[in-house]
Amino acid sequence: MKKTFKIITAIVLFSVFSSSFSVSYAQDAEYNLIRRTYTINSDGTMDISYRKEIKLLRNRAITAYADKGETFILYNPAIDKLTINESYTIRKDGSRVQTPANAFIDQLPSQCENCGRYNGIRERAVIHTALEYDCIIVLDYTIHRKGTYLDEEIILSEDCPVKKYEVIFDSPKNFGSIYTIESFDGNTPKQLKDGHTYHCVATDLPQNFNDSYLPDADYLYPVVKITYGDKQHDIILEDEKIPEAVDLIGELHDNNQLTYVTNIRDYVIDNIHTTDFPMSLVGYNTSPAKETFLSGCGTPADKLRLAVALMREAGFRTYQNGNHIEVTVKEDGREMDYTLSMTEKRPARLVGAAVDEQRTIEITKENLPWQGKNIGGGYGQMTLPTERGSINIDPARLTSNRKAPVKVRNCNEKYHYTILLPRTPKRTLVGKPVNINYSKSGIGSIKISIKQLDDGTIDVVRELSIDVQDGIVSPKQYKAFRQLMQDWNQYKTVTIRSEKGQPVNPNYKF
C-alpha cells in the first residue's frame, strides 16, 4: 500500500513575531532543548520520542507551574507502550540526581473523567526531584504505538524561551513516501540534510504571548504539521439509528425547522460531557453515535457524529464538514442549506455566506421603560440592552502596552433606543449630551449620541463598525482599536438624577 506524508512548516507574516516578543514578566525558566522524533517502523508501528532539557530560573517555575516541577504524559495502554529513557535533574553544582521510581505515577487523566469507555487511557505524572535555582531537568521518553497513521501539529513555542527546538521525522525508504515542505514569509526553521527523512531546527525562540484575545497559535508562532499514512476512516452509515433517542427528538421538536436542528445541536453541546484529548490516543477513531448518546460523553468528534445522527433521525439531510454540520431545512417552501458550529452555540448561517455578514446588527427600540437602579443621592443608572452576537471585547483586558495582535470578529452594529423616564419626580440626564463620531483608517468607525429630548425621553444612538483584514488587529493598529473599544464600552450606561427641589421617595426603584 502506498503511504504518503506531508510536512508543512508555517511562519507568521508579521515581522514583529519573528523578532523579539515584548513581555511584561520575567522569565521563570528556559528550555535548552526540546526534541520531538517520529519514526515509522516497517512492522506497522511507530515510535514517538520526546526530550526536554529545561533550566529553572525563579521560584515560581518550581512551585507554581505543573509543567515545570512535573511532567504529564498521556498514553493509551491498549495501543501504546511508554518507556522512560532518561529522567534526572542536574543541580547547579553539576551533580546529577536520578528521578526515583516512586516519582512515576500512573493516573486517570482529568479529560477522561466521567466517561467510562475512555477510562483505560492513562496519564503518567513524573514528579521531578532535587529542584533548585538554575537546575536543569532532563526527561526523555518514547511511546511505541500500534499503527502508522500520524497527524501532528507542533507549535514551536512555549511559555518560556526555547534555545533549540528540533523536529525529526523518519520513514523507511522502501515505503515510497512522498512529502512536501511549504513555508511562508519569515524565518523558517532551518532544515538539515543529515540522513533523516525530515529534520528541522529552530533556535532562540522567544516565549509566547500572555495576552487576551489572541489569534490562534498557528497564526502567531512557527508550526510544523506532519501528516503520514492512510487514515482508516470510520464507517458512518447514512442511516445510523439511535432508537433510544426518539423521545428526546420529539421533545426538541419545533415547527421552525432551523430552530429544530439548532435545538438538537444545543442539546449535544450542553448535555453530552466532553472528553477532550488528542485523537491519536484512540487511533483517530470516533465512537458510534448510539454509544456516545447512551454514555452521555465523548470527544468533540464523537459529539459531532452524534449530532449528525440525531438530525438524520429527525428527518434532516445532514452531513459533516470539518468541525461544522451542514443541514438542509425548508423555509417558505424552499430548501435552504445552513452551517451549524459544534464548538459553540452560534446562530446558524447560510452555506456560502461570509461569516462577517452574519455580524450585521440593526436594532431600533422605541419607548423603552426605564429599568435602572437607584445608586443613591437621587441618582439612577440604567445599563443599555445587550444584543446576542454583539461584539464582546473587554477593554480592561487590553493592556496599554501590547505587541501581540488582537483577534476580533468584524462587525457592523447599529442601535437606536428611546427611553421613557419616570414622570414623578422629574428626572434629567446627568452631564452634557454625548456626541462621539470618528473613524480609524483600516480599523473601523464609531458613533455615539446620548441626549435628552424636549419631551423628557432619552435618545441613544450607538453605531460601531470593525473591519480589519482577516479579523486581526495588527500591533500598529492596536492603539487606535483600543481607543475604539474604550469609547464603546464607556457609554453603555445612562445616568439620570432628580431635579433639585423635587421630593424623592427613598424606596423608589429606579
C-alpha positions in Angstrom: 0.0 0.0 0.0 1.3 3.4 -0.9 1.9 5.6 2.0 2.3 9.4 1.9 3.1 12.1 4.3 3.2 15.9 4.2 5.1 18.3 6.3 4.1 21.9 6.3 6.3 24.5 8.0 4.4 27.8 8.6 5.8 31.1 9.9 3.6 34.1 10.7 3.6 37.1 8.5 4.2 39.9 10.9 7.9 40.7 11.2 7.4 41.6 14.8 6.5 38.0 15.6 9.8 36.7 14.2 11.8 39.3 16.1 11.5 39.9 19.8 8.3 39.3 21.8 7.6 42.1 24.3 6.5 40.6 27.6 5.8 42.2 30.9 7.0 39.4 33.1 10.4 38.0 33.9 11.5 34.6 32.5 10.8 31.9 35.0 12.6 29.2 33.1 14.1 28.4 29.7 14.4 25.3 27.6 17.9 24.4 26.5 16.4 21.8 24.2 13.1 20.3 23.0 13.3 17.5 20.5 10.4 15.6 19.0 11.2 12.5 17.0 8.7 10.4 14.9 9.9 7.1 13.5 7.7 4.9 11.2 8.7 1.3 11.5 8.3 -1.3 8.7 6.3 -3.6 11.0 3.3 -1.3 11.1 4.2 0.6 14.3 5.7 3.9 15.1 7.9 5.4 17.8 7.2 8.8 19.2 10.0 10.2 21.3 10.2 13.4 23.3 13.2 15.0 25.0 13.3 18.2 27.1 16.1 19.9 28.9 14.7 22.9 30.9 16.5 25.2 33.3 14.6 26.7 36.2 15.4 30.3 37.0 12.9 31.5 39.5 10.9 30.0 42.4 7.6 30.3 40.5 8.8 27.8 37.9 9.4 25.4 40.8 6.2 25.9 42.8 3.6 27.3 40.5 3.8 25.5 37.2 2.8 21.9 37.0 4.6 21.6 33.7 7.9 22.6 35.2 8.1 20.7 38.5 6.0 17.9 37.0 5.5 16.4 33.6 2.3 14.7 32.4 2.5 12.1 29.6 -0.7 10.9 28.0 -0.8 7.4 26.5 -3.2 4.5 25.8 -2.0 1.1 27.1 -4.3 -0.5 24.5 -2.2 0.7 21.7 0.9 2.3 23.4 3.9 1.2 25.3 5.5 4.0 27.3 9.2 3.8 28.1 11.1 6.4 30.2 14.6 6.6 28.7 16.1 9.2 31.0 14.8 11.3 33.9 17.1 13.2 36.2 18.0 16.7 37.5 21.4 18.4 37.1 21.9 20.6 40.1 23.7 23.9 40.0 26.9 22.3 41.3 26.8 19.8 38.4 25.8 16.8 40.3 23.1 14.6 38.9 20.0 13.3 40.8 18.0 10.5 39.2 14.3 10.6 39.5 13.3 7.9 42.0 10.9 5.1 41.0 8.1 6.3 43.3 8.1 9.6 41.4 6.4 8.0 38.4 2.6 7.8 38.9 0.0 6.5 36.5 -3.4 8.1 36.9 -6.6 8.7 35.1 -6.4 11.9 33.0 -8.9 14.6 34.0 -10.0 14.7 30.4 -11.3 11.2 30.7 -13.2 11.5 34.0 -17.0 10.8 33.8 -16.6 8.7 30.6 -16.3 5.0 31.3 -15.3 3.9 27.9 -12.2 6.1 27.9 -11.1 5.1 31.4 -8.4 2.9 30.0 -6.3 5.9 28.9 -3.5 6.8 31.3 -1.5 9.9 32.3 1.9 9.3 33.7 2.9 12.0 36.1 6.7 12.4 36.5 7.4 14.3 39.8 10.8 15.9 39.2 13.2 16.0 42.2 16.1 18.0 43.5 14.7 21.2 42.2 16.6 24.5 42.9 17.5 27.7 41.2 19.5 27.1 38.0 18.9 23.4 38.0 18.3 21.6 34.7 15.5 19.0 34.4 16.2 16.3 31.7 13.4 14.0 30.6 13.4 11.6 27.6 10.7 9.1 26.8 9.4 7.0 23.9 5.9 5.9 23.1 5.8 2.8 20.9 2.4 2.8 19.1 0.5 0.3 17.1 -0.4 1.8 13.7 1.4 4.2 11.4 -1.1 7.0 10.8 0.2 10.3 12.0 -1.5 13.7 12.1 0.5 16.1 14.3 0.6 19.9 14.6 3.6 21.1 16.5 3.7 24.7 17.8 7.3 25.8 18.1 6.7 28.0 21.1 6.4 27.6 24.9 5.6 29.8 27.8 9.3 30.4 28.3 12.1 30.8 25.8 13.5 27.9 23.9 17.2 27.9 22.8 16.8 24.9 20.5 13.7 23.2 19.1 14.1 20.1 16.9 11.6 18.1 14.9 12.7 14.8 13.3 10.7 12.5 11.1 11.9 9.2 9.6 10.1 6.6 7.5 11.5 3.6 5.7 12.9 4.5 2.3 11.3 1.5 0.6 7.8 2.8 1.6 7.9 5.0 -1.5 7.0 8.0 0.6 6.1 11.4 -0.9 6.4 14.6 1.1 6.3 18.3 0.5 7.5 21.2 2.6 5.8 24.6 2.3 6.9 27.8 4.1 5.6 31.4 4.2 7.4 34.6 4.5 9.6 34.8 7.7 12.4 33.0 9.3 11.6 29.3 8.7 13.2 26.7 10.9 16.4 25.5 9.3 16.1 22.2 7.5 19.1 19.9 7.9 20.2 17.4 5.3 21.6 14.7 7.6 20.1 11.4 6.5 16.7 11.9 8.2 13.6 12.0 6.1 12.9 15.4 7.6 14.8 17.3 10.2 14.3 21.0 11.1 15.8 23.1 13.9 14.6 26.4 15.3 16.8 28.4 17.6 16.4 31.2 20.1 12.6 31.1 20.2 11.1 33.8 22.5 8.4 32.8 24.9 4.8 33.0 23.7 2.4 35.9 24.4 0.5 36.3 27.6 -2.4 38.5 26.4 -6.1 38.3 25.9 -7.9 37.9 22.6 -5.0 36.3 20.8 -5.3 34.8 17.3 -4.8 31.0 17.0 -1.4 29.7 18.0 -0.6 28.6 14.5 -1.0 32.2 13.3 1.3 33.6 16.0 4.1 31.1 16.1 6.1 28.7 13.9 4.3 25.5 13.3 5.3 22.1 11.8 2.4 20.0 10.6 3.1 16.3 9.9 0.5 14.0 8.2 1.6 10.5 7.3 -0.1 7.3 6.1 -3.7 6.4 5.3 -6.3 7.0 7.9 -8.8 4.2 8.4 -11.9 6.2 8.2 -14.8 5.4 10.5 -17.7 3.6 8.7 -20.6 6.0 9.4 -23.8 4.7 7.9 -26.2 7.3 6.4 -28.9 5.7 8.5 -27.0 5.3 11.8 -30.0 4.7 14.0 -30.5 5.7 17.7 -33.9 4.4 18.7 -33.2 5.3 22.3 -33.2 9.0 21.2 -36.7 9.0 19.7 -38.4 10.6 22.7 -35.7 13.2 23.1 -36.0 14.2 19.4 -39.7 14.6 20.0 -39.1 16.9 23.0 -36.7 19.1 20.9 -39.2 19.4 18.0 -40.1 22.9 16.7 -42.3 23.8 13.8 -39.5 26.1 12.6 -37.0 23.6 11.1 -34.0 25.8 11.7 -34.9 26.1 15.3 -35.4 22.4 15.5 -31.9 21.5 14.3 -30.4 24.2 16.4 -32.2 22.6 19.4 -30.6 19.3 18.6 -27.1 20.9 18.3 -27.5 22.8 21.5 -28.6 19.6 23.4 -25.5 17.8 22.3 -23.2 20.7 23.3 -24.9 21.2 26.7 -25.7 17.6 27.8 -23.0 15.3 26.4 -19.9 15.6 28.6 -16.7 16.4 26.6 -13.6 14.2 26.9 -11.1 16.3 25.1 -7.8 14.6 24.5 -5.6 14.1 21.4 -7.4 11.8 18.9 -4.1 9.9 18.3 -4.8 8.2 21.7 -7.8 6.3 20.2 -6.3 5.9 16.7 -8.2 8.9 15.3 -11.4 6.9 15.5 -14.8 8.1 16.7 -17.4 6.2 18.6 -20.8 5.1 17.2 -23.4 7.7 17.8 -25.5 5.3 19.9 -22.6 4.6 22.2 -22.0 8.3 22.7 -25.6 9.0 23.4 -26.1 6.2 25.9 -22.9 7.0 27.8 -23.6 10.8 27.8 -20.0 11.6 27.0 -17.5 11.7 24.1 -14.7 13.5 22.3 -15.6 16.6 20.2 -15.5 14.2 17.2 -17.9 11.8 18.9 -20.3 14.6 19.7 -20.2 15.9 16.2 -21.0 12.4 14.8 -23.9 12.1 17.4 -25.4 15.5 16.4 -25.4 14.4 12.7 -27.1 11.1 13.6 -29.7 12.8 15.7 -30.6 15.3 12.9 -30.8 12.5 10.4 -33.0 10.6 12.9 -35.3 13.7 12.9 -35.5 13.5 9.1 -33.0 16.1 8.0 -30.4 15.8 5.2 -27.2 16.4 7.2 -23.5 15.8 6.8 -20.2 16.7 8.5 -18.0 19.4 7.1 -14.8 19.7 9.2 -15.9 20.8 12.7 -19.3 22.0 11.4 -22.6 20.5 10.4 -24.3 21.3 7.2 -28.0 20.7 7.2 -30.9 21.3 4.7 -34.1 22.8 6.1 -37.3 24.1 4.5 -38.1 27.8 4.7 -41.2 29.1 2.9 -41.4 26.0 0.8 -37.7 26.3 -0.3 -34.8 24.1 0.7 -32.0 26.1 2.4 -28.6 24.8 3.4 -27.2 26.1 6.8 -24.0 25.6 8.7 -24.0 24.9 12.4 -20.9 25.2 14.6 -20.3 22.3 17.0 -17.7 24.2 19.0 -20.0 26.9 20.3 -23.7 27.8 20.1 -23.5 30.4 17.4 -26.6 31.1 15.2 -26.7 29.0 12.1 -25.6 30.8 8.9 -26.4 30.1 5.2 -23.9 27.9 3.4 -21.7 30.2 1.3 -22.5 33.3 3.2 -19.5 35.2 4.5 -19.1 35.0 8.3 -18.8 38.7 8.7 -22.2 39.2 7.0 -23.8 37.5 10.0 -22.4 40.2 12.4 -24.6 43.0 11.0 -27.0 44.0 13.8 -29.6 46.8 13.4 -31.8 47.3 16.4 -34.4 50.0 17.0 -36.4 50.0 20.2 -38.7 52.9 21.0 -40.2 54.0 24.3 -38.2 51.6 26.4 -39.4 51.8 30.1 -36.7 53.0 32.5 -35.2 49.9 34.1 -32.4 51.4 36.1 -31.3 51.1 39.7 -31.0 53.6 42.5 -27.4 54.5 43.1 -28.0 57.0 45.9 -28.4 60.7 46.3 -31.3 60.9 43.9 -29.4 59.3 41.1 -30.3 56.3 39.0 -28.4 54.3 36.4 -29.5 52.0 33.6 -27.4 49.7 31.5 -28.3 49.6 27.9 -29.6 46.3 26.4 -27.0 43.8 25.2 -28.0 42.0 22.0 -27.0 38.5 21.2 -24.0 38.3 18.8 -22.8 41.8 19.6 -19.0 42.5 20.0 -17.6 41.2 23.3 -14.2 42.8 23.9 -13.5 44.0 27.5 -11.1 47.0 27.2 -9.9 46.3 30.8 -8.1 43.2 29.3 -6.4 45.3 26.6 -3.2 46.5 28.2 -1.7 49.9 27.4 1.5 48.3 26.1 0.9 45.3 23.8 2.9 43.8 21.0 0.6 40.9 20.2 -2.1 41.2 17.6 -5.8 41.0 18.6 -8.3 38.6 17.2 -11.7 40.1 16.6 -14.8 39.3 14.7 -15.6 42.1 12.2 -19.0 43.7 12.9 -21.4 46.4 11.8 -23.7 47.2 14.7 -26.3 49.9 14.9 -28.6 50.6 17.9 -31.3 53.3 18.4 -33.2 53.4 21.7 -35.6 55.9 23.2 -36.0 55.6 26.9 -39.1 56.8 28.9 -38.2 58.3 32.3 -40.5 58.1 35.3 -42.8 61.2 35.4 -42.6 62.0 39.1 -40.3 63.2 40.3 -38.9 64.8 37.2 -35.6 63.5 36.1 -32.9 64.7 33.8 -29.8 63.3 32.1 -26.6 63.7 34.1 -23.8 65.6 32.4 -23.6 67.0 28.9 -25.0 65.2 25.9 -22.6 62.6 24.5 -21.6 63.1 20.9 -18.7 60.9 19.6 -18.2 60.4 15.9 -14.9 59.3 14.3 -13.2 56.8 12.0 -9.8 55.0 12.1 -8.5 54.0 8.7 -8.2 50.3 8.2 -9.9 49.6 11.5 -13.4 51.0 11.7 -15.7 53.7 13.0 -17.8 54.7 16.0 -20.8 56.9 16.5 -22.4 57.5 19.9 -25.1 60.0 20.7 -26.9 60.3 24.1 -29.2 63.2 24.7 -32.5 64.2 26.4 -35.3 65.3 24.1 -37.7 68.1 24.7 -40.4 65.6 25.8 -38.0 64.2 28.5 -37.2 60.9 26.8 -33.5 59.8 26.5 -32.4 59.3 22.9 -29.5 56.9 22.4 -27.7 56.1 19.1 -24.8 53.7 19.2 -23.0 52.5 16.0 -19.8 50.5 15.7 -18.1 49.2 12.6 -15.0 47.0 12.9 -13.5 46.0 9.5 -9.9 44.7 9.9 -8.2 42.4 7.4 -8.7 38.7 8.3 -10.2 39.8 11.6 -6.7 40.5 13.0 -5.8 43.9 14.6 -2.1 44.3 14.0 0.3 45.8 16.6 0.4 49.0 14.6 -3.4 49.3 14.7 -3.7 48.3 18.3 -3.7 51.8 20.0 -6.5 53.1 17.8 -8.5 49.8 18.2 -8.1 50.0 22.0 -9.5 53.6 22.0 -12.5 52.4 19.9 -13.2 49.7 22.5 -12.8 52.0 25.4 -15.2 54.6 24.0 -17.7 51.8 23.0 -17.8 50.4 26.5 -17.6 53.6 28.4 -21.0 54.7 27.2 -23.1 51.6 27.9 -25.0 53.2 30.7 -27.3 56.1 31.1 -27.3 58.1 34.4 -30.2 60.4 35.5 -31.0 62.5 38.6 -34.0 64.0 40.2 -34.2 67.8 39.8 -33.4 69.8 42.9 -36.5 70.6 45.0 -38.4 67.6 43.8 -39.3 65.1 46.5 -37.7 61.7 46.2 -39.1 58.5 47.8 -36.1 56.7 49.2 -37.9 53.4 48.5 -38.5 54.2 44.8 -36.8 51.8 42.5 -35.1 53.4 39.6 
